Amino acid sequence: MRITRPLLINIFMFILFLSYAQEQNSFEHAIWQWVEGSQISDKQLNQVAPHFPHPQKVGYDKEAYDLEMLRWQKLFCFEYEALINAPELVALNPYYTEYQDIIQVPYFIRPLSSFDKPVKKDTGNSFDDQLAYELDLQAWYFVFEPDQFKHIYKIDENFSEHFDADAYRAQIIKKIEETEKQKKLNNKEIN
């Protein structure tokens, strides 16, 4: 049998495919393995958790995936809750007895000190700086641009009956206005 260039290319592509498939199958991360083991369809996964991180995004680097998973759990906490309660994943959990409500207060319900859009700080820890920035930005959108918040994060405001999102927004705005007013008074007194 004569080995031709097209045959060599096909063999090379097949070897690449096998190594890629082996890398995917051997990727060890508890949540990823749970999702993979559940055999949830891509369509269903995209409906339940459209921002769920795929390990391919970080080149199957376990440490980077842990950080990406933490980022997803905080930025898209409702997706995380919906995913762990998805029937496909629940079927693999022998200890599941009822809906797991993991969210007490979403991460985007956080204090804001200014009307200005947040800027990224540089503390020397790039992951923490990026995550804090993204959470602050998400909180800013939630308060000041709710329509953009819904569009960007795909989070519906189906909160607890004890939480009034509009009243919360008004309270944050009032607090910022009072703080800025006090700063102006303090500046006048100093001058």
Stockholm file with secondary structure:
# STOCKHOLM 1.0

chainA/1-191         MRITRPLLINIFMFILFLSYAQEQNSFEHAIWQWVEGSQISDKQLNQVAPHFPHPQKVGYDKEAYDLEMLRWQKLFCFEYEALINAPELVALNPYYTEYQDIIQVPYFIRPLSSFDKPVKKDTGNSFDDQLAYELDLQAWYFVFEPDQFKHIYKIDENFSEHFDADAYRAQIIKKIEETEKQKKLNNKEIN
#=GR chainA/1-191 SS CCCCHHHHHHHHHHHHHHHHHHHHHTCCCHHHHHHHHHTCCHHHHHHHCTTCCCGGGGTTCHHHHHHHHHHHHHHTHHHHHHHHTSHHHHTTCTTCCSCCCCCSSCTTCCCCCCSSCCCCCCSSCHHHHHHHHHHHHHHHHHHHCHHHHHHHHCCCCCCCTTCCHHHHHHHHHHHHHHHHHHHHHHHHHHC
#=GC SS_cons         CCCCHHHHHHHHHHHHHHHHHHHHHTCCCHHHHHHHHHTCCHHHHHHHCTTCCCGGGGTTCHHHHHHHHHHHHHHTHHHHHHHHTSHHHHTTCTTCCSCCCCCSSCTTCCCCCCSSCCCCCCSSCHHHHHHHHHHHHHHHHHHHCHHHHHHHHCCCCCCCTTCCHHHHHHHHHHHHHHHHHHHHHHHHHHC
//
